[in-house]
Amino acid sequence: MREFLRSITPDFILHLYKRQKKKRRANERQRLALQGKVIAENDIIEQLKQNGLKAGDVAMVHSSLSRLGNVQGGASTVIRALIEVLGDDGTLVMPSFPALGYTFDYLSKNPSFDVRHTPSQMGAITEAFRKIKGVKRSMHPTDPVCSIGKETKFLLKDHYSQLTPYNQNSPFYKLITLKGKIILLGTKLDTVTNFHVPEDMIENYKYPVYHTKQFLVKVRDEVGVERMVTTKSHDPAMSKKRKCNELEPAFIKDGVMKRFNIGDASCAIIDAEKMYNWLMEKYKQGITMYTPFGGEPE
């Protein structure tokens, strides 16, 4: 529903909403601070360590700073905590998609993508991460990710010019091969991009997840060189049928996912390889994020 509302709302209204949300978030942090409810960097570090994130891990993080609450130091504190836990041999990855709503609607406006300057619309933490010195970004026009750490080059190097963003050359699939982890900080399963990997990996996936139209997009690399890239887009009609959150009880029961709290926010760690194998096996039984209990998409 949230994605649908975004798709029919003019851009200036979306940006106005974001400014108002930022103001409300600042007011809420002030209220929590007055009550002594502050989340410090060490609080985040301890919870991540206690719940399975460790040095050397490769972690894809989906986040909501506002839902985490009153984090002392804001987005930079969350990023520092993650990097501290992962250590010198770890790798931190975050989505940095440029579209607020449906990718199809975004591409229909004939945008260009600048790997250095196009903002991330995936939340305050992802945008702060994108701007950090040493962070690299994949050159995909709709589903780029940012990364820093040991496996960054491997994760990002082949994402450019892929017709679909979740295939075997994508950072999302490579996360699985590296036995990486997916971290949810104040978010639900409907933010997890790795749900799309089976759609790209299964030949003749039984649901029409991609629109038939292909788009030619201008992409500008780190040194300013421009290229034209052809890409597909997820079909909004199919995207509206996603029911990712309804898979959570099964994920927890089968050891794919573990929930925990940071402050008052519900967080989670997902084993990327277990999630992929679970989805591939359940697909044979008719269970997908569109059909969490089998049957046909509604």
Secondary structure, DSSP 4 states (H G I P E B T S, - for coil): -HHHHHHTS-HHHHHHHHHHHHHHHHHHHHHHHHTT--B-HHHHHHHHHHTT--TT-EEEEEE-HHHH--BTTTHHHHHHHHHHHH-TT-EEEEE--S-SS-HHHHHHT--EEETTTSPP-S-HHHHHHHTSTT-EE---SSS-EEEEETTHHHHHTT-TT-SSTTSTTSHHHHHHHTT-EEEEES--GGG-GGGGHHHHHSTT-SS--B-S--EEEEEE-TTS-EEEEEE--B-HHHHTT--GGGGHHHHHHTTSEEEEEETTEEEEEEEHHHHHHHHHHHHTTT--SS-TTSS---
